[in-house]
Amino acid sequence: MSRDEPRLAAELDALLPRIASLQAARGDAQERIVEAGRGQAEATARAVELVAAVQARRKVESRAVAEAQTARDRALVDLGERLYTERPKDLTRRIDAVEQRDLAIATSERRAIELRELIASVERGPLWRGRVLWLLLIAAIATGVVFVLTL
């Protein structure tokens, strides 16, 4: 053992600088890992802030669009009321045509509502009973025709 001691000491002396450099590299790597973690946390925080900002902007824009639509609808209603009450002479023919179309649409809608109510009031039981009776009658006539033809 005492003979191997100088050789082992020499090998250890040769390995110590390498071990030190590996430990330094490990320390540097750990520092880079910590720094990358900080960078990732900062990037995540920035992304969250950007998402929140975009969502807030979207809400503001949605409100603005809704307000613009409401203002547009209000302006159109006001214009319609003004045209209805004032009836400018140069637009009389056009307004009459619009009123005739409006009357035709209203009449059609009223008729459609009446027909839906009429269809809804039909009882399904007697309707099916009538269909079955008609099928039986047609079957009886077909049977009679077949019987007469086979004689």
C-alpha positions as CSV (number, residue, x, y, z in Angstrom):
1,M,0.0,0.0,0.0
2,S,2.7,2.4,0.8
3,R,4.2,1.8,-2.6
4,D,0.9,2.9,-4.3
5,E,0.6,6.0,-2.2
6,P,2.8,8.3,-4.3
7,R,1.2,7.1,-7.5
8,L,-2.3,7.6,-6.0
9,A,-1.3,11.0,-4.8
10,A,0.0,11.9,-8.3
11,E,-3.3,10.7,-9.8
12,L,-5.2,12.7,-7.2
13,D,-3.2,15.8,-8.0
14,A,-3.9,15.3,-11.7
15,L,-7.6,14.9,-11.0
16,L,-8.1,17.8,-8.6
17,P,-7.9,20.5,-11.3
18,R,-10.4,18.6,-13.4
19,I,-12.7,18.1,-10.4
20,A,-12.4,21.8,-9.7
21,S,-13.2,22.7,-13.3
22,L,-16.2,20.4,-13.3
23,Q,-17.5,21.9,-10.0
24,A,-17.1,25.3,-11.5
25,A,-19.0,24.3,-14.6
26,R,-21.7,22.8,-12.4
27,G,-21.9,26.0,-10.5
28,D,-22.1,28.0,-13.7
29,A,-24.8,25.6,-15.0
30,Q,-26.8,26.0,-11.8
31,E,-26.6,29.8,-12.1
32,R,-27.8,29.6,-15.8
33,I,-30.6,27.4,-14.7
34,V,-31.6,29.9,-12.0
35,E,-31.3,32.7,-14.5
36,A,-33.4,30.8,-17.0
37,G,-36.0,30.2,-14.4
38,R,-36.1,33.9,-13.6
39,G,-36.4,34.7,-17.3
40,Q,-39.2,32.3,-17.7
41,A,-41.0,33.7,-14.7
42,E,-40.6,37.2,-16.1
43,A,-41.8,36.1,-19.6
44,T,-44.8,34.3,-18.0
45,A,-45.6,37.5,-16.1
46,R,-45.3,39.6,-19.3
47,A,-47.5,37.2,-21.2
48,V,-50.1,37.3,-18.5
49,E,-50.1,41.0,-18.5
50,L,-50.4,41.1,-22.3
51,V,-53.3,38.7,-22.2
52,A,-55.0,40.8,-19.6
53,A,-54.4,44.0,-21.7
54,V,-55.8,42.3,-24.8
55,Q,-58.9,41.1,-22.9
56,A,-59.4,44.6,-21.5
57,R,-59.0,46.1,-24.9
58,R,-61.5,43.6,-26.4
59,K,-64.0,44.5,-23.7
60,V,-63.6,48.2,-24.4
61,E,-64.0,47.6,-28.1
62,S,-67.0,45.4,-27.6
63,R,-68.7,48.1,-25.5
64,A,-67.8,50.7,-28.1
65,V,-69.4,48.5,-30.9
66,A,-72.5,47.9,-28.8
67,E,-72.8,51.6,-28.1
68,A,-72.3,52.4,-31.8
69,Q,-75.0,49.9,-32.8
70,T,-77.4,51.3,-30.2
71,A,-76.7,54.8,-31.5
72,R,-77.2,53.7,-35.1
73,D,-80.5,52.0,-34.2
74,R,-81.7,55.0,-32.4
75,A,-80.8,57.3,-35.3
76,L,-82.6,55.0,-37.7
77,V,-85.7,55.0,-35.6
78,D,-85.6,58.7,-35.3
79,L,-85.2,59.0,-39.1
80,G,-88.1,56.7,-39.6
81,E,-90.3,58.6,-37.2
82,R,-89.3,61.9,-38.9
83,L,-90.0,60.6,-42.4
84,Y,-93.4,59.2,-41.2
85,T,-94.5,62.5,-39.6
86,E,-93.0,65.0,-42.0
87,R,-93.4,63.0,-45.3
88,P,-91.2,65.1,-47.6
89,K,-92.9,65.7,-51.0
90,D,-90.0,64.5,-53.0
91,L,-90.0,61.1,-51.2
92,T,-93.8,60.6,-51.1
93,R,-93.8,57.9,-53.9
94,R,-90.9,56.0,-52.4
95,I,-92.5,56.2,-48.9
96,D,-95.8,54.9,-50.3
97,A,-94.0,52.0,-52.0
98,V,-92.2,51.2,-48.7
99,E,-95.5,51.3,-46.8
100,Q,-97.2,49.0,-49.3
101,R,-94.3,46.5,-48.9
102,D,-94.5,46.9,-45.1
103,L,-98.3,46.2,-45.3
104,A,-97.7,43.1,-47.5
105,I,-95.1,41.8,-45.1
106,A,-97.3,42.4,-42.1
107,T,-100.2,40.7,-43.8
108,S,-98.1,37.7,-44.7
109,E,-96.7,37.4,-41.2
110,R,-100.2,37.6,-39.7
111,R,-101.5,34.9,-42.1
112,A,-98.5,32.7,-41.2
113,I,-99.3,33.1,-37.5
114,E,-102.9,32.3,-38.1
115,L,-102.0,29.1,-40.1
116,R,-99.5,28.0,-37.3
117,E,-102.3,28.4,-34.8
118,L,-104.7,26.5,-37.0
119,I,-102.2,23.7,-37.5
120,A,-101.5,23.6,-33.7
121,S,-105.2,23.3,-33.0
122,V,-105.7,20.1,-35.1
123,E,-106.1,17.1,-32.9
124,R,-103.6,14.4,-33.8
125,G,-105.7,11.4,-32.6
126,P,-108.6,11.8,-35.0
127,L,-106.3,12.7,-37.8
128,W,-104.4,9.4,-37.5
129,R,-107.7,7.5,-37.0
130,G,-108.9,9.0,-40.3
131,R,-105.7,8.1,-42.1
132,V,-105.9,4.5,-40.8
133,L,-109.6,4.3,-42.0
134,W,-108.6,5.5,-45.4
135,L,-105.8,2.9,-45.6
136,L,-108.3,0.2,-44.6
137,L,-110.8,1.4,-47.2
138,I,-108.1,1.4,-49.9
139,A,-107.0,-2.1,-48.8
140,A,-110.6,-3.4,-48.9
141,I,-111.1,-2.0,-52.4
142,A,-107.8,-3.5,-53.6
143,T,-108.8,-6.8,-52.2
144,G,-112.2,-6.7,-53.9
145,V,-110.6,-5.8,-57.2
146,V,-108.1,-8.7,-56.9
147,F,-110.9,-11.1,-55.9
148,V,-113.0,-10.0,-58.9
149,L,-110.1,-10.3,-61.3
150,T,-109.2,-13.8,-60.1
151,L,-112.7,-15.2,-60.8
